[in-house]
Amino acid sequence: MERPKDGIKHSNHIQHETGHGGKKYFKEYRIHEWDKKGYSMEEHITNLDHAIQRACEIGYFDDATKLEKFRDRSN
């Protein structure tokens, strides 16, 4: 089913784990979208670069900004 342009609801989640010293590391980006007309999509992305790219592709720029912060933490 093609992604609708209107009426999409979403429940996205960025999963991370905390390492030594309280440093947070990216683990998974979960995307869940639906409408009340039969559209439903779920994705689980474990690669940080792909997660940032996918969030931008489908318009979740706030999520992309949050994900980008994990890239800074990995250096």
Secondary structure as GFF3:
##gff-version 3
##sequence-region A 1 75
A	DSSP	beta_strand	9	10	.	.	.	ID=ss1
A	DSSP	beta_strand	13	18	.	.	.	ID=ss2
A	DSSP	three_ten_helix	20	22	.	.	.	ID=ss3
A	DSSP	beta_strand	24	34	.	.	.	ID=ss4
A	DSSP	beta_strand	40	45	.	.	.	ID=ss5
A	DSSP	alpha_helix	48	57	.	.	.	ID=ss6
A	DSSP	alpha_helix	61	73	.	.	.	ID=ss7
###
